Amino acid sequence: MLYAIVALLVIILDQWLKYWVAGNIALNSGVKELIPGVLSLVNIHNEGAAFGFLSGGNARIYFIIICGVFTVAVIVALATNFISGSLGRWSAVFIMAGGVGNCIDRILYGF
């Protein structure tokens, strides 16, 4: 249950941060440095997965399907204790939550 609560909080934080970036950083040209020289936020729309993989055309539906399958796989892996170590379990939760956040963006906005 704790995994589900944390995943939901990560998804909410992910969506809030993207909303904030869209309203406060210019698209394709703005940069907000959080830690100078270390961490910056930019506003760029990516229609695919990492580095534009699965971008354009009907690839959007494939991205959504892959995200759904991965999410179910992580839930099953956690429920069956397939992933036994604490670090592995929490890593899977955070990666899944990030993927779900990106999937929400693809469904609502297409990028």
N, C-alpha and C positions, 0 to 999 in steps of 0.2 A: 504494500500500500504506500509506503514511503517513496518507493521508486516512482509511482504514478503521480504523487503530489509534486515531487521535485521536477519530473518531466513537464507537468502542466505549468509550473512556475517558470521553467526555462522557456517554454513556448510563449507564454504571456510576455516575459521580458524581451524575447526575440522580436515579437510583433511590435511591442512598444518602442523598442530601439529603432526599428525600421521606420515606424511612423514618425519618430522624432527626427531621424536623418532626412526623410523626405521633406519635412517642413523647415529644416534649418540649414541644410547644405545643398548648394546648387547642383543640379544634375550634371554629371560628366565633367565638372570643372571645380567644384568646391572641395575643400579639405578642412577638416577640424582636427587639429592635433590635440590629443588627450594627454600624452606624455611625449614632449618634443623629442624627435629623433628615434622614438621607440614605437609609439602606437598612435595611429591616425584613423579617422573615419572618413570615408568618401561615399558619394552617392552615385552608383553606377547600376544600370539595369542589365542583368544577365538573363537571357531567355533560356539558357541551358543549365546544365549542372556545372561542376567544377571546370573552369577554363573554357566554358562554352560548349562542352560535350552535351549532346542531345538538344541542340538548339535548332530553331527554325521548324517550319512546317508542322507536321503531326507529331513531332518528337515530344511535345508537351504531354500527351497522353501516356507515352512510354515512361516519362519521368514520374508521373503520378502513380502509375502501376508499380514501378520499381520501388518507389517510396513506401507504398502500401505493403508490398511483400516484405520489404526490409523491416518495417514496423512490426508486422505480425511475427516475423522470425525472431526479433529481439524479445518481444513479449513471451513467446514460447520458450526461448532460451532461458529467460529469467524464471519463468514459472516452473520449468523442469530442472532447474539448477544445472543446466548445460554449461553455463558460465559460473564457475564456483568462487573465484577470487573476488574480493571486494573491489579492487581496482578495476578489474575487467567488467564487473557488473555495473559500476557507476559510469565507466567509460561508455558502455553500450547505451545506458540511459541518456547520457548527454548527447551522444552522436545521434541517437534516434530522435530526441527532442529537436535538435537542430534540423534534421531532415524533415520532420513534420512541419516545422516552421517554414522551411523553404517550399514544401509542398502546398501549404496554405497560400503562399504568395503566387505560385504557379496557377492554382485554381482561381484565385480572385483577380489577379492582375496579368497573368501570362508571363511574368518575369520574376 
